[in-house]
């Protein structure tokens, strides 16, 4: 087996991130504060919010960095197979809805509707990122016991991480993503993260892997994964849409929408994932 230095020297450098200013993610909605709000206006605002949410989630989602994103054609069936030619069995991935309510009070709407909408869009974006990542972590936690590496008494965390890298590298793959909890990162990693990277969840790098920190990650586990194409898929049947509820608007004296997407998650080749229990 190659040493760490020899292995890293043989790898092609990973591409740098293309960062996008935060103002381009949420932006400002072109809404006339003096205009009367009818159903058509609420639908138009929902369409604008859906586009803002889609762009922000695509840019910041950690789950979409780990799994291969597959935008499904109309009425197609999401099925995938391993890269091995000897494996002809297909894995069918069910899709389901993820939704989040958007509610703006009439008082906030009257005071500053642009600010109210942007605040709700930012909250919904963070919520979708958290939900998607929690589904990926749930898949990793349900892998076979052979993918788990437990820290033995007297063993250091860096040694466990190195063993996790070796578990994936023995399959001729490169570890490109590492998931940790924010507290775990502060305890075991002495790295300085820039504000631009933090906005996308990336807090640093270790060898060939980008480190992503998020509170939804368990504090006692570190997740390592290879390229998204090696691991699994995230089929997207319905990208983000925002619908308004006219009856609810009249009943509760609020402006109400619901944002949703229809997606699925699957790990096809678990040998490219390592779960380290610390």
N, C-alpha and C positions, 0 to 999 in steps of 0.2 A: 504494500500500500504506500502511496506517495506521502511524504511528510506534508505538514500544513503549508510550509513555505513553497515546496515544489508544486503542490496542488494549486495554490493561489496564483503562482506564476504562470500556470498553464491555462488560466481562465481568461476569457475576454472580459474587458471592463464593462460593468453594467451601465446602461444609459442614465444620464442625469435626469432629475425631475424637471418637468416644464411647469413652473409655478404660475398661477393665475391670481391677479389681485383680488382681494376679497370683495371689492366694490363691483367687480364684474360678475360675481356669483349671485349676489342678491339684487344689486342695482336699485334703481328708483322707479316706482310704478308711475306711469303717466296718467294720473287721475285728476280730473278737475274737481277741486274741493267744493265748488259751488253747484256742481251738477246734481240732479236728482238721481237716486240709485233705484233702478228697477231691476227686474229679473235678468234682462239682457246684459245690463252692466255688471251684475254679479257673476254671470257666466263668463263674460270677457275677463274679469279680474281673476276668476278661477283658472282660466286658460293661461294667463300670464304667470300666475303663481306656480302652476304645474311645470312650466318651462324653467323657471328659476330653481325650483326644487330639483328637477332632473339634472340640470347642469351642476349644481352644488354637490349632489350626492355622487354623481359620476366622478367628480374631481376629488372628493374627500373620503369616499367609502373605502374602508380597510378590507371589507369582505370581497370587494371587486378587485382588489389587488391579489387576493389569495386564490380565488377560484376563477376559472375561465368564464367570462361573461358571454352568453350566447343569446342574442336577440332572435326569438323564434319567428319564423314566417307564419302567416295566417293558417290556423287549423293544423299546424304541424305537431308531431309527437316528440317530446324531448327524450331521446334515447342515446346512450353513449356506450362505447366499449373501450377496453384498455388498449394501450399502444401495442401490446404483445400480439403477434400474428397468430399465436396458438390459442388465444382467448377470443372466441367468437360469440360469447354471451353478451347480450345487451343489458344495460342498466336503464330502466325507465325511471324518470325523475318526475314526480308529481309537482304541480305548481299550485300555489295558494295565494290568497290576498293578504297583504300587509297594509293596514290603514291607520290613519291618524286624523282626529278631528281638528278643524281650524275654527276658532270662535273669537270674534271681535265684538266687544260690547258697543252699543250705540254711542255711549259717552266717549269711549276711546276713539271711535270712528269720527265723531264730530270734532274732537280736539285735534287729532293729527292722524289721518287715515294712512298716510304713507308710512309713518313710523310704526303704526300698529301692524300693518301688513308685513313689513320687513321683519319685525320681531317674531311674528308667528311663522313666517317662512324659515327663519333661522332656527327656531325651536323644532319645527317639523323635520328639517334636514338633520339635525342632531339626533332626533328620535329614530329616523329611518336608518341612519348609520349604526346606531346602537342595536336595533332589532336585527339587521342583517348580520352584524358581527356575532351576536349571541347565537344565531342559527349555525354559523360556521363553527363556533366553539363547541356547540352541542354535538355536531358531527364528529369533531376531533375527540371529544370526551367519550364517545361511544365506539371508538376504534378497538381493535383486538388488543389484549394485554401486551402482545409482543411489541407494540409501538410505544409503550410507556417505559420510561427510564426513571427509576426511583433513586433519590440521593441517599447513599449509604452513610452511616455514622462515620464521621471523620473525613468525609469526602467534601471537597470544596465545590461551590456552585460553578466556577469557571471550568472545572474538570468535567462536571456533568454536562455543561453546554457543549464542550468539545466532543464528548461521547455522542451527544445528539447529532452533531454535525456529521460525525463518522457514520452513524447509522444510515443517514440519507446518502452520503457520498459513496458508500459502497455499492449503490445502484447506479453509479455513473451519472449522478445528478449534482446540482449545486443548490445549496441552501440560499434562498433569496429573501425570505421573510421570517421575522421573529416577532411573536406576540407576547407582550408582558403587561402586567398591571402597572399602573402609575407608581404605586408604592414599591413594587418590586424593582422597577427601574431606578428609583431614587436610592434603594438600599444596595444594589449590586453593580450598578453601572455608573462609572464616573465620567459622564459625557455631558457636553454642553450642546443643547439643541437650539437652533435658530427659530425665531417666531414664524418664519415662512414655512418651515417644515412642521412645526407644531400644529399649524392650521390644518394640515392634512393628516395628523396623527403620527407622522414620522418623527422620531425623537433622536435618531442617531443610526449608526451602522456598526456592525461587528463582523470582520472578515468579509464574506460575500453577502451578508444578510443585512437588509434594512430592518431597523427596530421600530415597531409600532406599539405605542402604549395607549391603553384605554381602560377606564374603570370597570368595564364589564368583564374583563379577563380575570379569572380567579387569581388570588394573590399567591397561591402555593404552586402555580404551574407556569411553565414557559413552553410556548408552542413554536416549533420550527417547521418550515415547509419549503418545498422546492418551487419550480416554476408553475404557474397556474395550469398550463396545459398538461402537466404531469399528474396533477392531483385530482381534479374533478371539474365540475361545471356548475354555473349559476344561470340556468335558463330564465329568460325574461319574456313572458308572453305579453304582458301589458306594462309598458313603461308608465311613468307617473301621469296621473290624471287627477284633476280636482273638480269635484261636482258641488253644486250648491243645493241647499234644502230650503225651498221657499216657505213651506209650511212651518218649519222650525224657526225660520227667521221671524215670522209674524207672531208665533206663540211666545217666544222667549225674549223678544225685543233685542236680539243679537243678530249679527251677520254670521252665518254658519256655512262652512264648507267641509268636505271630507276629501283628504288626499289618500290615494291608494296606488299600489302596484301589485302585479301578479307575477311571482317569481318562484323559483325552486332552488334547492341546494343538494349537492351530492358529492361524496368523495369516491372516486372510481378506483384509484390506485393508492391505498393507504401506506405503501412502503415508502412513499415520498413525504411522510409526515412523522415527526417525532414529538412526543409529549413528555416533558421533563417535570417530575414532581420534586419540588424543593422543600 
